[in-house]
Amino acid sequence: MAHAHAAVMQPPAAAEPGSGVYNEKLGMWIFLGSEVMFFTALIGSYIILRFGTPHPWAPPGVILNIPVTAFNTFLLICSSVFMVKAYAAIADGKKHFLRTDPSVPHDWRLWRWVDGGLKFWFLMTILGGATFVGIQVYEYIHLAHNGFLPSGIKEGTHFGELVAQGIVPAATAGIYGSTFYTMTGFHGFHVTCGVVSMLYLFFKKVLPEKYSEHDYRGVETIGLYWHFVDLVWIILFTIVYLI
């Protein structure tokens, strides 16, 4: 009993060194690893189905509006840059919408907005992502109105006439529609989840100024997710719209 009592009174053994990453960030990396496998499966299946079929595919730009989607891609890239600016701002302790200069109390020059704080850049990131989703919804409505559906191309529509004229191959129209809406739809869902998450952080954490240069884990964690979503879309835009 004396030996057992002595062992209990001893200080605990030193813990094994961890990964050096806080739990939220480690969890996000693990989640993104699963997302990599998910989108790799989708994109890989698309490539196999497209280049494995003996029938031709619809030429780029005949059905999809490349200029509008290129602008939407640029908008999402800008949103990712805004997230970098938001991260840099809070890391430097800048929280407010504008750069403040006590010596010039009524300075409204444009450079104050360029040097805005976390609130400004985080809000710009949200607006960029929400606009991306809005443009994608508009694209879906336009495509469906003209006859391009997940099941293929509807007869008696604008795209149906292109099929009748032989411009769009009928043999691959169904698989084209199903793969397009599956990949872009899942990506749009991820963007929507990111926008909703950022809105929650904006009203619960950013506006009340609960983040500081000493603790900004939420900004960094959602930033990792947002950059991943941006990267996936660049790949999707290249292989679905341009090739």
C-alpha positions as CSV (number, residue, x, y, z in Angstrom):
1,M,0.0,0.0,0.0
2,A,2.9,2.3,0.7
3,H,4.3,1.8,-2.7
4,A,0.9,2.4,-4.4
5,H,0.4,5.6,-2.4
6,A,3.9,6.8,-3.4
7,A,3.2,6.2,-7.1
8,V,0.0,8.2,-6.9
9,M,1.7,11.1,-5.4
10,Q,4.3,11.3,-8.1
11,P,4.0,14.0,-10.8
12,P,2.5,12.7,-14.1
13,A,4.8,11.7,-16.9
14,A,5.5,14.2,-19.6
15,A,2.9,14.0,-22.4
16,E,4.0,13.0,-25.9
17,P,4.4,16.0,-28.2
18,G,1.4,16.5,-30.4
19,S,1.1,17.7,-34.0
20,G,1.6,21.3,-33.1
21,V,-1.7,22.2,-34.6
22,Y,-4.8,23.3,-32.7
23,N,-7.8,21.0,-32.8
24,E,-10.0,23.1,-35.1
25,K,-7.3,23.4,-37.7
26,L,-6.4,19.7,-37.5
27,G,-10.1,18.8,-37.8
28,M,-10.4,20.9,-40.9
29,W,-7.4,19.3,-42.5
30,I,-8.9,15.9,-41.9
31,F,-12.2,17.0,-43.3
32,L,-10.5,18.5,-46.4
33,G,-8.7,15.2,-46.9
34,S,-12.0,13.4,-47.2
35,E,-13.3,16.1,-49.5
36,V,-10.2,15.6,-51.7
37,M,-11.2,11.9,-52.1
38,F,-14.8,12.9,-52.8
39,F,-14.1,15.4,-55.6
40,T,-11.3,13.2,-57.0
41,A,-13.9,10.4,-57.4
42,L,-16.3,12.8,-59.1
43,I,-13.8,14.3,-61.4
44,G,-12.1,11.0,-62.2
45,S,-15.5,9.4,-63.0
46,Y,-16.2,12.4,-65.3
47,I,-12.9,12.0,-67.2
48,I,-13.4,8.2,-67.6
49,L,-17.0,8.6,-68.8
50,R,-16.1,11.4,-71.2
51,F,-13.0,10.1,-72.8
52,G,-14.0,6.5,-72.6
53,T,-17.1,6.8,-74.7
54,P,-16.7,6.3,-78.4
55,H,-19.2,9.0,-79.2
56,P,-18.3,12.7,-79.5
57,W,-19.0,15.2,-76.7
58,A,-20.7,18.6,-77.0
59,P,-18.1,21.2,-78.1
60,P,-17.1,23.8,-75.4
61,G,-19.3,26.9,-75.4
62,V,-22.2,25.4,-77.4
63,I,-24.3,24.7,-74.4
64,L,-22.4,26.4,-71.5
65,N,-21.9,30.1,-71.3
66,I,-18.1,30.3,-70.9
67,P,-17.7,34.1,-70.6
68,V,-20.3,34.3,-67.7
69,T,-18.7,31.4,-65.9
70,A,-15.2,32.8,-66.5
71,F,-16.4,36.0,-64.8
72,N,-17.9,33.9,-62.0
73,T,-14.5,32.1,-61.6
74,F,-12.7,35.4,-61.4
75,L,-15.2,36.5,-58.7
76,L,-14.5,33.4,-56.6
77,I,-10.8,33.8,-57.0
78,C,-11.2,37.4,-55.8
79,S,-13.2,36.2,-52.8
80,S,-10.3,33.9,-51.9
81,V,-7.9,36.8,-52.1
82,F,-10.3,38.8,-49.8
83,M,-10.1,35.9,-47.3
84,V,-6.3,36.2,-47.4
85,K,-6.6,39.9,-46.7
86,A,-9.0,39.2,-43.8
87,Y,-6.6,36.7,-42.3
88,A,-3.7,39.2,-42.7
89,A,-5.8,42.0,-41.1
90,I,-6.7,40.1,-37.9
91,A,-3.1,38.8,-37.6
92,D,-2.0,42.4,-37.5
93,G,-4.8,43.3,-35.1
94,K,-6.9,45.3,-37.6
95,K,-10.6,44.7,-36.8
96,H,-12.5,47.6,-38.2
97,F,-13.9,48.3,-41.6
98,L,-11.5,51.2,-42.3
99,R,-8.0,52.1,-41.5
100,T,-8.1,54.6,-38.7
101,D,-5.7,57.6,-38.4
102,P,-6.3,59.6,-35.3
103,S,-4.4,62.6,-36.7
104,V,-6.8,62.8,-39.7
105,P,-10.3,62.3,-38.2
106,H,-12.3,63.1,-41.4
107,D,-10.1,61.3,-44.0
108,W,-12.3,59.5,-46.5
109,R,-9.8,58.7,-49.1
110,L,-10.1,55.5,-51.1
111,W,-6.9,54.0,-49.6
112,R,-8.6,53.7,-46.3
113,W,-10.9,51.0,-47.8
114,V,-8.0,49.2,-49.4
115,D,-6.4,48.9,-46.0
116,G,-9.6,47.9,-44.2
117,G,-9.6,45.5,-41.3
118,L,-11.1,42.0,-40.6
119,K,-14.7,43.2,-40.8
120,F,-14.4,44.7,-44.2
121,W,-12.4,41.9,-45.9
122,F,-14.5,39.2,-44.3
123,L,-17.7,40.9,-45.5
124,M,-16.2,41.2,-49.0
125,T,-15.4,37.4,-48.9
126,I,-19.0,36.6,-48.0
127,L,-20.4,38.9,-50.8
128,G,-18.1,37.3,-53.3
129,G,-19.2,33.8,-52.4
130,A,-22.9,34.7,-52.3
131,T,-22.6,36.4,-55.7
132,F,-20.9,33.3,-57.1
133,V,-23.8,31.1,-55.9
134,G,-26.4,33.6,-57.3
135,I,-24.7,33.6,-60.8
136,Q,-24.6,29.8,-60.7
137,V,-28.3,29.6,-59.9
138,Y,-29.0,32.0,-62.8
139,E,-26.9,29.7,-65.1
140,Y,-29.0,26.7,-64.0
141,I,-32.2,28.5,-64.7
142,H,-31.0,29.6,-68.1
143,L,-29.8,26.1,-69.1
144,A,-33.0,24.4,-67.9
145,H,-35.1,27.0,-69.7
146,N,-33.3,26.2,-73.0
147,G,-33.6,22.4,-72.5
148,F,-30.4,21.3,-70.8
149,L,-31.5,19.1,-67.9
150,P,-29.7,16.5,-65.7
151,S,-31.5,13.8,-67.7
152,G,-30.3,15.2,-71.0
153,I,-31.6,17.6,-73.6
154,K,-35.4,18.2,-73.8
155,E,-37.0,18.0,-77.2
156,G,-38.7,21.1,-78.6
157,T,-36.3,23.5,-76.9
158,H,-33.3,25.6,-78.2
159,F,-30.8,22.9,-77.3
160,G,-33.2,20.3,-78.7
161,E,-32.9,22.0,-82.1
162,L,-29.1,21.9,-81.9
163,V,-29.4,18.2,-81.3
164,A,-31.7,17.8,-84.3
165,Q,-29.2,19.8,-86.4
166,G,-26.4,17.6,-85.3
167,I,-24.4,20.3,-83.6
168,V,-24.8,18.7,-80.2
169,P,-24.4,14.9,-80.2
170,A,-27.5,13.1,-79.0
171,A,-25.7,9.9,-77.8
172,T,-23.8,11.7,-75.0
173,A,-26.4,14.4,-74.1
174,G,-27.7,12.5,-71.1
175,I,-24.4,11.6,-69.6
176,Y,-23.2,15.2,-70.2
177,G,-26.2,16.7,-68.3
178,S,-25.9,14.3,-65.4
179,T,-22.2,14.7,-64.9
180,F,-22.4,18.5,-65.3
181,Y,-25.1,19.1,-62.7
182,T,-23.6,16.5,-60.3
183,M,-20.2,18.1,-60.2
184,T,-21.1,21.7,-60.3
185,G,-24.1,21.2,-58.0
186,F,-22.0,19.5,-55.3
187,H,-19.5,22.3,-55.6
188,G,-22.2,25.0,-55.4
189,F,-23.5,23.2,-52.3
190,H,-20.0,23.5,-50.7
191,V,-19.8,27.2,-51.6
192,T,-23.3,27.7,-50.0
193,C,-22.2,25.9,-46.8
194,G,-19.1,28.2,-46.7
195,V,-21.1,31.3,-47.1
196,V,-23.6,30.3,-44.4
197,S,-20.7,29.4,-42.1
198,M,-19.0,32.8,-42.7
199,L,-22.2,34.6,-42.1
200,Y,-22.5,32.9,-38.7
201,L,-18.9,33.8,-37.9
202,F,-19.4,37.4,-39.1
203,F,-22.4,38.1,-36.8
204,K,-21.2,36.0,-33.9
205,K,-17.5,36.6,-33.8
206,V,-16.3,39.2,-36.3
207,L,-18.8,42.1,-35.6
208,P,-18.6,41.7,-31.8
209,E,-14.8,41.8,-32.2
210,K,-14.2,38.5,-30.4
211,Y,-11.2,37.7,-32.6
212,S,-7.8,39.3,-32.0
213,E,-4.2,39.1,-33.1
214,H,-3.8,36.5,-30.3
215,D,-6.7,34.2,-31.3
216,Y,-8.2,34.1,-34.8
217,R,-8.6,30.3,-35.1
218,G,-12.1,30.6,-36.7
219,V,-10.8,32.9,-39.5
220,E,-7.9,30.6,-40.3
221,T,-10.1,27.4,-40.2
222,I,-12.8,28.7,-42.5
223,G,-10.1,30.2,-44.7
224,L,-8.6,26.8,-45.4
225,Y,-12.0,25.5,-46.4
226,W,-12.6,28.6,-48.7
227,H,-9.3,28.2,-50.5
228,F,-10.0,24.5,-51.1
229,V,-13.4,25.3,-52.6
230,D,-11.8,27.9,-54.8
231,L,-9.1,25.4,-56.0
232,V,-11.7,22.7,-56.8
233,W,-13.7,25.2,-58.9
234,I,-10.7,26.2,-61.0
235,I,-10.2,22.5,-61.8
236,L,-13.9,22.0,-62.6
237,F,-14.0,25.1,-64.8
238,T,-11.1,23.9,-66.7
239,I,-12.2,20.4,-67.5
240,V,-15.9,21.0,-67.8
241,Y,-16.1,24.4,-69.5
242,L,-12.9,24.7,-71.4
243,I,-11.8,21.3,-72.6
